[in-house]
Amino acid sequence: MNTEHEASLPLGLRSILIDSLPAELLTDAAPSHYTVEAVFNRRVTEGESRALLGPESLRKLQESGYPEVKLGVSDRRLNIENTTLEELRDGLASVLTQMLAEISGESERKQAVADQRLKEHLENERQRLESVTELARSVVFTLPTPEPHSPAVHEPTLSDREEIANWVDEGGARNS
């Protein structure tokens, strides 16, 4: 699966990692609560991980009757601490599924907004570059063609000739 396709899938859990369960389960020596590792259906984004580990998730777990449960993310696994398989079966799995759906949906909405902003920014930059290019192309480096007897054509006057005659050398020294 490529990453772009993976990120478009809603975040969910596939299964419990059996090898991570305590070996003593269903015996007299079984722990009362333990960590259960569940496998995500795809990689978790940074934003999704922050949301899963954040205070809102803890609040939802507490409100749902699981105040002792803590969550952790490790690669493609959700570590569900201080729980049991029975708690997961009897309702905690549904609570987690709902939380993941909400987090995934919010993450998708934020990404869509960010994508739209980027698209608009790139379009604005394209238009700006087009305007700059058009403006640069409008600059012309040519000498203007003066019209005869216009102020741009300056014919020396008598006083100019007299001034020139007073110059001694090319350095501009004047005869006094």
C-alpha positions in Angstrom: 0.0 0.0 0.0 1.3 3.4 -0.8 1.3 6.1 1.9 -1.1 8.4 0.0 -3.7 5.6 -0.3 -3.2 4.6 3.3 -3.8 8.1 4.6 -7.1 8.2 2.8 -8.4 5.2 4.7 -10.2 5.9 7.9 -8.1 5.0 10.9 -9.2 1.7 12.5 -8.0 -1.4 14.3 -7.7 -4.8 12.6 -6.9 -7.2 15.3 -5.3 -7.9 18.7 -1.7 -8.9 18.6 -2.0 -12.3 20.4 1.7 -12.7 21.1 1.6 -9.6 23.2 -1.0 -11.0 25.7 0.1 -12.3 29.0 0.8 -16.1 28.9 -1.2 -16.6 32.1 -4.6 -15.6 30.6 -7.5 -17.8 31.6 -5.5 -19.3 34.5 -5.6 -18.6 38.2 -2.3 -16.7 37.8 -3.8 -14.3 35.2 -3.4 -10.6 35.9 -6.5 -8.6 36.7 -5.6 -5.9 34.1 -2.9 -5.8 31.4 -1.8 -4.2 28.2 -3.5 -5.3 25.0 -1.8 -4.4 21.7 -4.2 -3.9 18.8 -2.9 -3.5 15.2 -3.9 -0.4 13.2 -5.2 -0.8 9.7 -2.6 1.8 8.5 0.1 4.0 9.7 -1.0 6.6 12.2 -0.3 10.3 11.3 1.4 12.6 13.7 -1.8 14.5 14.3 -3.8 11.4 14.9 -1.3 10.1 17.3 -1.4 13.5 19.2 -5.2 13.3 19.4 -5.2 9.7 20.6 -2.7 10.5 23.4 -4.3 13.8 24.2 -6.6 14.9 27.1 -9.8 14.7 24.9 -9.3 10.9 24.4 -8.7 10.4 28.2 -11.8 12.4 28.9 -13.9 10.2 26.5 -12.5 7.0 28.1 -13.4 8.3 31.5 -16.9 9.4 30.5 -17.4 5.9 28.9 -16.6 4.2 32.2 -12.9 3.4 31.5 -11.0 5.9 33.7 -8.1 3.5 34.4 -7.4 2.8 30.7 -4.5 4.6 29.1 -3.5 4.6 25.4 -0.1 4.5 23.7 0.9 4.4 20.1 3.9 2.3 19.0 4.5 2.1 15.2 1.3 0.4 13.9 0.0 -0.7 17.2 -2.3 0.8 19.8 -1.3 -0.1 23.3 -4.4 -0.3 25.5 -3.1 -0.3 29.0 -4.9 -1.4 32.2 -7.7 -3.3 30.5 -8.8 -6.9 29.7 -10.0 -8.8 26.7 -13.4 -9.0 28.4 -13.6 -5.1 28.8 -12.7 -4.8 25.1 -15.3 -7.3 24.1 -18.0 -5.8 26.3 -17.8 -2.2 25.1 -14.3 -0.7 25.2 -13.6 -1.8 21.6 -16.7 0.1 20.4 -15.6 3.2 22.4 -12.1 3.0 20.8 -13.6 2.4 17.3 -15.8 5.5 17.7 -12.8 7.6 19.0 -10.7 6.5 16.1 -13.4 7.4 13.6 -13.8 10.8 15.1 -10.1 11.4 15.2 -9.7 10.2 11.6 -12.5 12.3 10.4 -11.2 15.4 12.0 -7.7 14.7 10.6 -9.2 14.3 7.1 -11.1 17.6 7.5 -7.9 19.4 8.6 -5.9 17.9 5.8 -8.6 19.0 3.3 -8.5 22.5 4.6 -4.6 22.5 4.4 -4.7 21.1 0.9 -7.2 23.8 -0.2 -5.1 26.5 1.3 -2.0 25.2 -0.4 -3.9 25.0 -3.7 -5.1 28.6 -3.4 -1.6 29.7 -2.4 0.0 28.0 -5.4 -2.6 29.5 -7.7 -2.0 33.0 -6.3 1.7 32.5 -6.8 1.2 31.3 -10.3 -0.9 34.4 -11.1 1.6 36.7 -9.4 4.5 35.2 -11.4 2.4 35.6 -14.6 1.9 39.3 -13.7 5.6 39.8 -12.9 6.5 38.1 -16.2 4.1 40.3 -18.1 5.3 43.4 -16.5 9.0 42.5 -17.1 8.2 41.8 -20.8 6.6 45.3 -21.1 10.0 46.9 -20.3 11.7 48.0 -23.5 15.3 49.0 -23.8 15.4 51.2 -26.9 16.5 54.8 -27.5 13.6 57.1 -28.2 13.6 58.5 -31.7 13.6 62.3 -31.3 11.4 64.4 -33.5 13.1 67.3 -35.5 13.1 70.6 -33.6 11.8 69.0 -30.5 13.3 69.9 -27.1 15.1 66.5 -27.2 17.1 67.8 -30.2 19.5 70.5 -28.9 21.4 72.6 -31.4 24.3 74.6 -30.0 23.5 78.3 -29.5 26.0 81.1 -29.9 26.6 81.2 -26.2 27.4 77.5 -26.3 29.9 78.1 -29.0 31.5 81.0 -27.0 31.6 78.8 -24.0 33.3 76.0 -26.0 35.9 78.5 -27.3 36.8 79.4 -23.8 37.8 75.9 -22.9 41.5 75.4 -23.0 41.7 71.7 -23.0 39.5 68.6 -22.7 39.7 68.9 -18.9 37.3 71.8 -19.0 39.6 74.5 -17.8 38.4 78.0 -18.8 40.3 81.0 -19.9 39.7 83.8 -17.5 
